[in-house]
Amino acid sequence: MRDGTEYDWDSLILDCTQDGGRRPPLLPSAFAAELEKKSFTNGKDDKPLVKRLYEAAFKEQFGKAAQLDYGSLGWGDAEAAQLAEVLASGAAPRLKELWLNGNKIGDEGCKALAAALKEGAAPSLKALGNKEQPELVAVCKERGIRRV
């Protein structure tokens, strides 16, 4: 609910995808690089603290994540490649379900995901929701990942 208006699923998705939508997760090193381009309005240099907090939260949350739902966020190849980099880092060892349906991920994004999965990313993955793309379908078949 926002401003007295109750959201349904479709309006929530629309709200999350406007103005560029939700970005994919960043590895702590990428977050640190992005943070270096920013400044704090209070004038303090809290960057070391923010970096440590992000890294700790990232490791904890991704380390225990069993399901990630990034469906219908308007993602394309760049976002899929960024997610593939996160998965390839070993950050999600317990991930069982990954939902990417309803995005605009093309062949290049699917190839990046397939390469990460082929190298052993997300070793517990059992279900993947995304479009049919040959390399991704093949790697899912090899690993016994159900395509949804």
N, C-alpha and C positions, 0 to 999 in steps of 0.2 A: 504494500500500500504506500502510495506517495501522494502528498497533497490531497488526502482524502479520497483518492481514486484507487480502487482495488484493481490489481493487475491479474490478468489471466496469463497462461503460458505464452501465447503468441505475442502479447504486448510486452511481456518481460524480455523475450528474445529480441524483439524489435528494439527495445530500449538498450539492450546490451550490445547490439551490432551497429548502432548509429555512431557517427563520428569516428569511424575506424574500429569500433568494437573493442573487445577484450583482446589484449595481446597475449601471445604464448609466453610460457614461463621462461625466465632467464637463468642461466647458470650463474652461480655467485660471481665468477670472474667477469661475465658480461654485465651483470648488475653493477659491479664495482666500476667498470669502465663508463657505464652510463652515468653513474653517480658523480664521477669526476667532472662531468660537464655541467653539473648543477651547483647552485649555491643556496645556503640557508638564509632565510630572511632575518633571522635573529643575529646574524653575523658570526655565530660560532662555527667552528669546524667540527661538526659532529659526524663527518664522513666515516672515520674509523669505527665508531660505535654502530652506525647504521649498517655498514658492511658486515660487521660481526653478527648483528641481529638478523640480517637477511640470510646470511650463510647458515646460521643455526636453524632458523625457521625453515629454510629450503630443505636442508638435510633431514630434519625431523618430519616435515609434511610429505615430501616425496618418498622418503624412506618407508613410510607406513601406508602410502596411498595404494588402495586396491582397485579403485575405479577413477578414471579421469574422463569427464564429459566435456568435450570442446565442440559439441555439435552445433550447427547453425550459427556460427559466429562470423561467417564471411571470410574465413581464412583461405589463403591461396598457397602457392608453392613456398614462398618465403617463410610463412608461419609454420608450415609443415616441416621445413628444413630446420627451423629453430627448435621445434619440438623434438625432431629426430636427434639433434645434437644433445639435448637434455637427456633423452632416453639412452643414447649411446654412452653417456658419461657414467651410467650405472646408478643413476639417482633413484630409479623406481624398481627396486628388486622384487617388490611384492605386488606390482601392478598386474591385475587379472583381466580388466576390461578397459578398453580405450575406445571412446566414441568420437568420431570425426564426421559423422554423417551431416549432410546439409551444408557443407562448405564448398569452396570453389578450388579445391586442391587438384592440380593437374598432374601430368606425368612426372615432372621434375620433383614435386613435393612427395609424390608416392615413391619415386625412386630413392629419395633420401630416407624415407621411413623404412623402405624395404632393406636398404643397406644397413641401417642401424639394427633392425631385427635380425638380419642375416648374421651380423657380428655378435649376436647374443644379447642385445638390449632387451630390457623387460623380460627376464627369463621365465617369469610366472604367467605371462600373458596367455589368456585362453580365448578372448573374444575381441575382435576389432571391427568397428563399424566405419566403413568408408566405401568409396566407389570401387568398381572393378577395374583393376589396372594390372597388367600381366606380371610384372616383377613382384608387386605386393601380394598378389594372389598366390604366386609360386612360393614365396617365402612363408606365407601363412600355412600353405599346404605342407611344406617341409617340417614346420615346427608344430603342426597340429593346432593351429590357431583358428578358431571358428570365425568365419566371415559373416557379418550381420548387416 
